[in-house]
Amino acid sequence: MGSQFWDILRQGIWASFTGGWYYEPKHSIFTNTFHLYLWLILLCLPFFIHLYISEMFIWILYSSIVSLIITIIKLVNWSLHHMFDTTEYIVEDTKKNRSSELEGRRPALREPNRWRKAK
């Protein structure tokens, strides 16, 4: 029960406060770091643009670049799902594999009995 509370706190409440970023311990350090820096760039870049450059052309360029990146990610995601989800799946019979696997094994070695008295 306690771990569920921390998962909800980390993935739900913290992520909603930070705009979607949270530390996922199951992912690698590279993935978490990349996600953090990408989140920081997407969060802070509009603020910096607003503070230092107030031209409309820059906003149109920024919006176009972000839209292009999101569109590319969506197209790659769609193509991968289309490639892997529309083909026929292969059913493997696990009973045959297990029996043939067990037949090829050699018997386990027995440990010598250390407690047996020597004659």
Secondary structure, 3 states (H helix, E strand, C coil): CHHHHHHHHHHHHHHHHHCCCCCCCCCCHHHHHHHHHHHHHHHHHHHHHHHHCCCHHHHHHHHHHHHHHHHHHHHHHHHHHHHHHCCCCCCCCHHHHHHHHHHCCCCCCCCCCCCCCCC
